[in-house]
Amino acid sequence: MNPSTFNPVNFLVSMAAGWFVLAFLHSGAVSLSTGAWSALIPRFKDIAFFRDGRGATIDVIIVLVFFVGGNIAWHLARAR
């Protein structure tokens, strides 16, 4: 693999964009399961801006699982 450098600005922008996409997908999944489509945007805002503690906690856990799994995959790929 080619060597790459860490860009903290790119990382933060990507994390913020990913957080909002994950919050929207989470609120969409809840709206799909409950049938409350009118609450999609308010639920998205609550999760994205940490006003819904349970929803934000679920999303933080998902991000951490993918972060750990991605780092493990990255180190295994670089070891080859």
C-alpha positions in Angstrom: 0.0 0.0 0.0 1.2 3.5 -0.6 2.2 5.5 2.4 -0.3 8.2 3.4 -0.3 11.1 5.8 -3.0 11.9 8.3 -5.0 15.1 7.6 -6.9 16.1 10.7 -9.2 18.6 8.9 -10.2 16.0 6.3 -10.8 13.5 9.2 -13.0 15.9 11.1 -15.1 16.9 8.0 -15.5 13.2 7.1 -16.6 12.4 10.7 -19.1 15.2 10.8 -20.6 14.2 7.5 -20.7 10.6 8.5 -22.3 11.4 11.8 -25.2 13.3 10.0 -25.7 10.5 7.5 -25.7 7.9 10.3 -28.2 10.0 12.3 -30.5 10.3 9.2 -30.3 6.6 8.5 -31.0 5.8 12.1 -34.1 8.1 12.2 -35.2 6.7 8.8 -35.0 3.1 10.2 -37.0 4.1 13.3 -39.6 5.9 11.1 -39.8 2.8 8.9 -40.4 0.5 11.8 -42.9 2.7 13.6 -44.6 4.2 10.6 -44.2 7.8 12.0 -42.8 9.4 8.9 -43.8 12.9 10.1 -41.3 12.6 12.9 -38.4 11.8 10.5 -36.7 15.2 10.5 -37.3 16.1 14.2 -36.0 12.7 15.2 -33.0 13.2 12.9 -32.2 16.6 14.5 -32.6 15.1 18.0 -30.1 12.3 17.3 -27.7 14.4 15.3 -27.4 17.1 17.9 -27.4 14.7 20.9 -30.8 15.7 22.3 -32.0 12.0 22.1 -29.6 10.3 24.4 -30.5 6.8 23.6 -30.4 7.3 19.8 -27.1 9.2 20.0 -25.6 6.5 22.2 -26.6 3.8 19.7 -24.9 5.8 16.9 -21.8 6.4 19.0 -21.5 2.6 19.6 -21.9 2.0 15.8 -19.2 4.5 15.0 -16.8 3.0 17.6 -17.4 -0.5 16.3 -16.7 0.6 12.7 -13.7 2.6 13.9 -12.1 -0.4 15.7 -13.0 -2.8 12.9 -11.6 -0.4 10.3 -8.4 0.1 12.1 -7.9 -3.6 12.5 -8.6 -4.1 8.8 -6.2 -1.3 8.0 -3.3 -2.7 10.1 -3.9 -6.2 8.7 -3.8 -4.8 5.1 -0.7 -2.8 5.7 1.0 -5.9 7.3 0.8 -7.7 4.0 
